[in-house]
Amino acid sequence: MSQDNMIKLECSQCKGINYHSHKNKKVLKDRLELSKFCKRCGKHEMHKETK
């Protein structure tokens, strides 16, 4: 897996970086938003892509 395709997903509530993923930056130009389980909050929250 290439390092330039790696992204970090940050919880929108507690601002904790819980997940790392990858995406095709040529196809997806905007920032990724997914509903994932946050270990700190203890529930499903929106996670947004960070730099």
Secondary structure, 3 states (H helix, E strand, C coil): CCHHHEEEEEECCCCCEEEEEECCCCCCCCCCEEEEEECCCCEEEEEEEEC
